Each structure stands twice: as structure tokens, then as C-alpha cells.
Amino acid sequence: MPAKPMSPAGKLFAAAAFIEGITWAGLLIGMLLKYGTQTTDMGVWLFGRLHGVAFLFYVAVSLYAWGRLRWPLWAMLVALLAAIPPLVTVPLEIWFRRIGLLSNPQA
């Protein structure tokens, strides 16, 4: 069965999930450099700020997608919880796409 095309809100959620995941990865690398190798704190300085903005953007987009795409409450809660552990938003977005939550809801 072919996947349904993503809606504009679904595409925005996918982008926000990817950006949130990338900034998490950058922050983790920055923490490795700062605390593991003790070479520089520039990665934490930069990616800490970028990730903070990306996190807030992801939360806002998740709430927007919940309303626009008529997600059930569990999907919105899972989307918000996925932003807490590192790198979980990316596989969540893939799963949401597969089960059709990023497509236009049926009228």
C-alpha cells in the first residue's frame, strides 16, 4: 500500500523533528568535546543555544500539528515526550509518517 502524501503541517513536523534531532546530536558531540576530551566548550555553547531554539520550535510545531492534523491525544503526548531523550524525534517522525499521522486527516 503506497504511503499517503504528507500534508504541509506534516512536512513542517518532519522538518522540526529532523532539526531537533540534528541539534541534539551537535549538543552531544559538544558535550563529548567539553567533558570527555576537555578540548573546547564551543560545541556546547553553540549547540546548546541552537538546540534550545529547536526544542521550542519542535514543541510549537507538535502542538500545531496536533490541532491541524487532528491527532489523538496520545500522539501529541508521545510527540512531546519524544523531545526529551536524545534523537528520539527522528524515528518518531518516521513512525508517524508510516501510520499516516502526517497526512491530511480524513474529513
URZIHU-V475348 format. One record per run of one state. SS is the DSSP state (H for helix, E for strand, C for the rest). FROM is the first residue (numbers start at 1). TO is the last residue. Records with the same first field share a line. If there is no record, write none. Layout:
SS: FROM-TO + FROM-TO
//
This chain:
C: 1-5 + 7-7 + 37-41 + 69-72 + 82-87 + 99-102 + 104-107
E: 6-6 + 103-103
H: 8-36 + 42-68 + 73-81 + 88-98
//
